[in-house]
Amino acid sequence: LELENAIRELNRQRALQETGAVTGLQVEQAERTVEQLTLQVTIAREKLALLEGGRVTVGDRPLESVITAPIDGYILERIVQVGEMVSPLSSFQSGTVLFKMANMNDMVFRGTVDEIDVGRLQRGAEVEILIGALPDVRMTGLVTRIALRSQREEQSVGFPVEIAITDLDGAMLRAGYSATAEITVNRADDALLIPERLITWTGDTATVTVQKADGTTERRVVETGVSNAVDVQVISGLAEGDRVLERNPVPPGM
């Protein structure tokens, strides 16, 4: 509307100039007003086109405001709101973060392992992951990363580890769940087990007390294998069904 009024005023000034009622300076001022308003209308139309369609051509240079997601996935967090100022990524600035996204199909467990146990870990070790919010879910994974540098948390020292989840057990995961990972350091299938408390160690030699069929006892040397600190595998020295006695049995009534 301002441009239309300015054009009418310019035409009037030009008509008055022909009669000598106004000077050329007044006509030039009216022309500059029309030029300025014309430029403002052009800029406003370009802004409107950019807002409505996301793309516009200014001169010979195409501009666009379309932000393309770099990955397939879900938006976890929206950082900016409509109308807030944002800056692009360049060599001089990091740019404004608009959203936090994640591909929920490739989930990773991140946690820490105590410095006492980290030396026993290896990449590729099998893991069972337990999630507190999903007590019936037993997910599995593989250790993919063991940090070379520790992190100190309060009074403990731990090493960050990453575990790639290979089987979700049908669960729908959400980022940020609290979970515990049980890493298989060693494995023995169909193993013969006895409680570790039944073994007596003398140097590197392990012995147990076995009760024979006639009621007498004997000491046997056994070779042990994998242990979980409660039960221990017996590789040789015992057979399934052997009766192994406590080292210091508690008398009845105590």
Secondary structure, 3 states (H helix, E strand, C coil): CHHHHHHHHHHHHHHHHHHCCCCHHHHHHHHHHHHHHHHHHHHHHHHHHHHHHCEEEECCEEEECCCCCCCCCEEEEECCCCCCCCCCCCCCCCCCCCEEEECCCCCEEEEEEECCCHHHCCCCCEEEEEECCEEEEEEEEEEEEECCCCEEECCEEEEEEEEEEEECCCCCCCCCCCEEEEECCCCCCCCCEEEHHHCEEECCEEEEEEECCCCCEEEEEEEEEEECCCEEEEEECCCCCCEEECCCCCCCCC
